Amino acid sequence: MPNPFRKGTDIDTPYATYVNPQGWEWRILKTYKQPSSEAKDPYARWFVAARSPLTDGRWEMGDTYKQEVTRYGRLLSSTTEWSTHYE
């Protein structure tokens, strides 16, 4: 089965949005592996748009570890397909 999130999307239509009480927000724009493969890889990466109190509300885009987003953030919203694989 191919990775359903391999095609990049834009900030306004992310696959999922994670937030935390400290003001961080991650919008998931792309993943590099199938969800089942990520579970076995502590270094699985996601391409995200992120903002925090340190970025003065501006978006910074780049790769981050899936583990960091899921450890420090909670799922706020997602596509139905994302929910199928990650909830």
C-alpha positions in Angstrom: 0.0 0.0 0.0 1.5 3.4 -0.9 1.8 6.2 1.6 -1.5 8.1 1.5 0.2 11.3 2.8 3.2 11.4 0.4 1.8 14.2 -1.7 2.5 17.6 -0.2 -0.4 19.9 0.7 -0.4 23.5 1.7 -0.7 25.3 5.1 -4.4 26.0 4.6 -5.3 22.4 4.0 -3.0 20.2 6.2 -3.6 16.5 6.7 -3.6 17.2 10.5 -3.0 20.0 13.0 -1.4 19.4 16.4 -1.2 22.0 19.2 0.0 22.3 22.8 -0.8 24.7 25.7 2.5 26.5 25.3 1.3 28.0 22.0 3.0 25.6 19.5 1.1 24.5 16.4 2.2 22.0 13.8 0.4 21.5 10.5 1.3 18.3 8.8 1.9 18.8 5.1 3.5 15.5 4.1 4.9 12.3 5.5 7.7 10.2 4.1 6.7 6.7 5.2 3.5 4.7 5.4 1.9 5.1 8.8 2.6 1.4 9.6 6.3 1.8 8.9 6.5 4.9 11.0 5.5 3.0 14.1 8.8 1.0 13.9 11.0 4.0 13.2 11.9 6.4 16.0 13.3 8.8 13.4 10.3 9.0 11.1 10.0 12.5 9.7 7.1 14.7 8.8 7.2 17.8 6.7 5.4 20.5 8.7 4.5 24.2 8.9 5.1 25.2 12.6 4.6 28.3 14.6 5.2 29.1 18.2 5.7 32.0 20.6 9.3 32.0 19.4 8.4 32.7 15.7 6.1 35.7 16.5 3.2 33.9 14.8 5.1 33.3 11.5 5.2 29.9 10.0 8.4 28.0 9.6 8.5 25.0 7.3 10.7 22.0 7.4 11.1 18.4 8.5 10.6 17.4 12.1 10.4 14.0 13.9 7.0 12.5 14.1 7.8 11.5 17.7 8.3 15.2 18.7 5.0 16.3 17.4 3.0 13.4 18.9 4.9 13.7 22.2 4.4 17.4 22.8 1.3 18.1 20.8 -2.3 16.9 20.8 -4.3 16.3 17.7 -6.7 19.3 17.1 -8.1 18.5 13.7 -7.4 16.2 10.8 -8.7 14.7 7.6 -10.8 11.6 7.8 -8.0 9.5 6.3 -5.5 10.8 8.8 -7.8 9.8 11.7 -8.1 6.3 10.2 -4.3 5.9 10.4 -3.3 7.9 13.5 -6.1 7.7 16.1 
